[in-house]
Amino acid sequence: MSTTNTSGRRKTAVARIYLAAGSGNITVNGKDYTVYFPTLPLQYIATQALNVAESLANFDVKVNVQGGGVKGQAEAVRLAIAKALVELDPEVKPALRAKGLMTRDDRMVERKKPGRRKARRRFQFSKR
């Protein structure tokens, strides 16, 4: 089996993954994923697609991720892995879709408007 590569995005984070048959090693930007994603919830998010497809120990994943925060990066990795698994085996798509792992979350930070302090926050009004 050759290497499958896909990408996933969340907010401003972009993850490019290379999925190949292996023993379950996940490397993110040259580090083990447990080092790169230090908390258990982030590790769970990053490996959720592999757990749902029940193929955590069957693939080696090499990830390049950049931009955004650590949670957005973990969710970008999750989407990329889900897309790669569907590319290899289309039969896992219903299970992944049922968990909501096949949909890109397109919510982004709202831009700051002129004349406002933030995107929606107005300046304080004082009647003096």
Residue frames relative to the residue before (quaternion, step in Angstrom):
aa qw qx qy qz dx dy dz
M 1.0000 0.0000 0.0000 0.0000 0.00 0.00 0.00
S 0.3479 -0.7379 0.5389 0.2101 3.54 -0.93 0.85
T 0.6357 -0.5275 0.4065 0.3904 3.54 -1.34 0.00
T 0.2097 -0.7499 0.6164 0.1173 3.54 -1.04 0.87
N 0.0464 -0.8045 0.5913 0.0332 3.57 -0.84 0.90
T 0.0260 0.7664 -0.6398 0.0512 3.53 -1.08 0.90
S 0.2866 -0.7359 0.5790 0.2028 3.53 -1.32 0.06
G 0.1151 -0.7691 0.6256 0.0629 3.52 -1.26 0.54
R 0.1380 -0.7985 0.5832 0.0570 3.56 -1.10 0.70
R 0.0697 0.7550 -0.6511 0.0356 3.52 -1.29 0.58
K 0.7997 -0.0273 -0.0634 0.5964 3.58 -0.64 1.16
T 0.7586 -0.3184 0.2203 0.5241 3.63 -0.53 -1.04
A 0.5032 0.6436 -0.4280 0.3865 3.60 1.24 0.25
V 0.0872 -0.7744 0.6260 0.0296 3.55 -1.04 0.86
A 0.0802 -0.7925 0.6044 0.0131 3.57 -0.81 1.05
R 0.0958 -0.7515 0.6506 0.0535 3.54 -0.99 0.94
I 0.0712 -0.8239 0.5622 0.0072 3.57 -0.70 1.06
Y 0.1922 -0.7257 0.6500 0.1178 3.50 -1.33 0.54
L 0.0988 -0.8170 0.5679 -0.0133 3.56 -0.43 1.30
A 0.0803 0.7868 -0.6051 0.0917 3.56 -0.77 1.07
A 0.6072 -0.5350 0.4262 0.4043 3.56 -1.22 0.41
G 0.2433 0.7751 -0.5498 0.1942 3.55 -0.94 0.88
S 0.6819 -0.5171 0.3679 0.3636 3.51 -1.23 -0.55
G 0.6954 -0.5010 0.2846 0.4294 3.61 1.17 0.28
N 0.4149 0.6954 -0.4874 0.3267 3.60 1.17 0.39
I 0.0774 -0.7743 0.6272 0.0318 3.57 -0.94 0.93
T 0.0502 -0.8005 0.5965 -0.0299 3.56 -0.65 1.19
V 0.0795 -0.7894 0.6087 0.0097 3.57 -0.80 1.07
N 0.8385 -0.1206 0.0210 0.5309 3.57 -0.60 1.21
G 0.7481 -0.4238 0.2084 0.4663 3.56 0.94 0.94
K 0.6860 0.4185 -0.2841 0.5230 3.60 1.25 -0.01
D 0.5875 -0.5312 0.4603 0.4010 3.54 -1.27 0.34
Y 0.5676 -0.6378 0.3886 0.3464 3.59 -0.96 0.79
T 0.6224 0.5350 -0.3604 0.4433 3.62 1.11 -0.48
V 0.6347 0.4878 -0.3276 0.5019 3.59 1.23 -0.38
Y 0.6889 0.4887 -0.2827 0.4547 3.57 0.93 -0.94
F 0.7426 0.2201 -0.1341 0.6181 3.58 1.07 -0.82
P 0.1895 -0.8679 0.4450 0.1136 3.62 0.19 1.26
T 0.7201 0.4282 -0.2753 0.4715 3.64 1.03 -0.54
L 0.6203 -0.5796 0.3865 0.3603 3.56 -1.15 0.59
P 0.6415 0.5137 -0.3650 0.4376 3.67 0.88 -0.69
L 0.6570 0.4953 -0.3192 0.4703 3.61 0.98 -0.73
Q 0.6318 0.5138 -0.3309 0.4768 3.59 1.05 -0.74
Y 0.6347 0.5260 -0.3259 0.4628 3.57 1.04 -0.77
I 0.6443 0.5173 -0.3214 0.4626 3.60 0.95 -0.89
A 0.6833 0.5091 -0.2964 0.4314 3.59 0.84 -0.95
T 0.7719 0.3380 -0.1835 0.5063 3.61 1.02 -0.73
Q 0.3729 0.7728 -0.4629 0.2223 3.61 1.25 0.01
A 0.6592 0.5121 -0.3257 0.4441 3.61 0.89 -0.83
L 0.6562 0.4965 -0.3157 0.4724 3.59 0.99 -0.78
N 0.6431 0.5206 -0.3239 0.4588 3.60 1.05 -0.72
V 0.6538 0.5065 -0.3158 0.4651 3.59 0.95 -0.85
A 0.7103 0.4309 -0.2511 0.4968 3.59 1.00 -0.81
E 0.3448 -0.7722 0.4638 0.2640 3.59 1.35 -0.06
S 0.5691 0.5764 -0.3924 0.4357 3.56 0.93 0.92
L 0.1834 0.8250 -0.5138 0.1472 3.57 1.09 0.73
A 0.7576 0.3809 -0.2077 0.4877 3.60 0.93 -0.84
N 0.6010 0.6082 -0.3491 0.3834 3.60 1.24 -0.04
F 0.7898 0.2966 -0.1329 0.5202 3.60 1.16 -0.49
D 0.2783 -0.6811 0.6446 0.2074 3.50 -1.32 0.51
V 0.1271 -0.7976 0.5886 0.0338 3.55 -0.91 0.96
K 0.0837 -0.7581 0.6458 0.0348 3.55 -0.91 1.00
V 0.0907 -0.8298 0.5503 -0.0185 3.57 -0.61 1.19
N 0.0871 -0.7142 0.6900 0.0789 3.51 -1.19 0.77
V 0.0598 0.8044 -0.5848 0.0860 3.58 -0.59 1.13
Q 0.0431 0.7933 -0.6044 0.0599 3.54 -1.05 0.82
G 0.7490 0.3951 -0.2983 0.4404 3.53 -1.26 0.47
G 0.8027 0.3212 -0.2174 0.4531 3.53 -1.28 0.40
G 0.6058 -0.5328 0.4411 0.3931 3.51 -1.32 -0.32
V 0.7205 -0.4629 0.2971 0.4223 3.52 -1.30 0.14
K 0.6476 0.5050 -0.3366 0.4608 3.64 1.02 -0.64
G 0.6446 0.5057 -0.3176 0.4774 3.58 0.98 -0.78
Q 0.6343 0.5218 -0.3278 0.4668 3.56 1.07 -0.72
A 0.6430 0.5148 -0.3279 0.4626 3.60 0.96 -0.80
E 0.6804 0.4774 -0.2935 0.4721 3.59 0.95 -0.81
A 0.6079 0.5295 -0.3501 0.4771 3.60 1.13 -0.57
V 0.6289 0.5203 -0.3243 0.4781 3.58 1.05 -0.78
R 0.6374 0.5397 -0.3252 0.4435 3.59 0.95 -0.87
L 0.6720 0.4873 -0.2975 0.4717 3.61 0.90 -0.91
A 0.6583 0.5137 -0.3192 0.4483 3.60 0.91 -0.85
I 0.6544 0.4989 -0.3148 0.4731 3.59 0.96 -0.83
A 0.6413 0.5215 -0.3294 0.4564 3.59 0.96 -0.81
K 0.6568 0.5041 -0.3147 0.4641 3.59 0.94 -0.82
A 0.6596 0.5056 -0.3116 0.4607 3.58 1.00 -0.78
L 0.6400 0.5229 -0.3284 0.4573 3.59 1.01 -0.77
V 0.6528 0.4983 -0.3152 0.4756 3.59 1.01 -0.78
E 0.6192 0.5425 -0.3442 0.4515 3.57 1.07 -0.70
L 0.6942 0.4580 -0.2718 0.4843 3.59 1.05 -0.73
D 0.8088 0.0359 0.0353 0.5859 3.58 0.95 -0.92
P 0.2608 -0.8143 0.4965 0.1496 3.64 -0.09 1.22
E 0.5655 0.6244 -0.3865 0.3754 3.61 1.20 -0.32
V 0.6459 0.5184 -0.3358 0.4487 3.64 1.17 -0.35
K 0.4594 0.7214 -0.4327 0.2851 3.60 1.26 -0.23
P 0.6605 0.5006 -0.3525 0.4346 3.69 0.80 -0.75
A 0.6499 0.5077 -0.3246 0.4631 3.60 0.99 -0.75
L 0.6648 0.4907 -0.3015 0.4758 3.58 0.97 -0.83
R 0.6611 0.5026 -0.3129 0.4609 3.58 0.97 -0.82
A 0.6178 0.5528 -0.3466 0.4388 3.60 1.05 -0.71
K 0.6963 0.4294 -0.2614 0.5123 3.59 1.13 -0.62
G 0.5055 -0.6778 0.4062 0.3464 3.60 1.27 -0.05
L 0.4531 0.7250 -0.4202 0.3042 3.58 1.18 0.44
M 0.6522 0.5299 -0.3191 0.4382 3.60 1.22 -0.21
T 0.6422 0.5265 -0.3160 0.4588 3.60 1.26 -0.18
R 0.3629 -0.7100 0.5584 0.2287 3.56 -0.89 0.94
D 0.3353 -0.7272 0.5671 0.1931 3.55 -0.83 1.03
D 0.1659 -0.8565 0.4856 0.0557 3.58 -0.20 1.30
R 0.4008 0.7123 -0.4942 0.2960 3.61 1.15 0.30
M 0.0596 -0.7908 0.6089 -0.0168 3.54 -0.85 1.05
V 0.6153 -0.5229 0.4268 0.4072 3.56 -1.30 0.24
E 0.4286 -0.7017 0.5098 0.2529 3.55 -0.91 0.95
R 0.4962 -0.6875 0.4433 0.2910 3.56 -0.93 0.87
K 0.5227 -0.6107 0.4946 0.3306 3.54 -1.25 0.50
K 0.2855 -0.7664 0.5544 0.1542 3.56 -0.90 0.96
P 0.5475 -0.6065 0.4478 0.3631 3.60 -1.10 0.54
G 0.7774 0.3139 -0.2483 0.4853 3.55 -1.04 0.77
R 0.6699 0.4279 -0.2937 0.5309 3.58 1.29 0.10
R 0.5442 -0.6107 0.4563 0.3504 3.55 -1.25 0.39
K 0.7641 0.0513 -0.0231 0.6426 3.57 1.12 -0.77
A 0.7955 -0.2674 0.1803 0.5130 3.60 -1.10 -0.51
R 0.8209 0.1166 -0.0403 0.5576 3.59 0.94 -0.88
R 0.5641 0.6311 -0.3740 0.3789 3.57 1.22 -0.51
R 0.2768 -0.7504 0.5783 0.1606 3.56 -0.89 0.98
F 0.5757 -0.5400 0.4645 0.4014 3.52 -1.31 0.20
Q 0.5774 -0.5893 0.4315 0.3649 3.58 -1.15 0.55
F 0.2690 -0.7578 0.5769 0.1434 3.54 -0.98 0.91
S 0.0245 -0.7787 0.6269 -0.0106 3.54 -0.92 0.95
K 0.2863 -0.7890 0.5267 0.1343 3.59 -0.76 1.09
R 0.3869 0.7342 -0.4817 0.2814 3.64 0.74 0.92
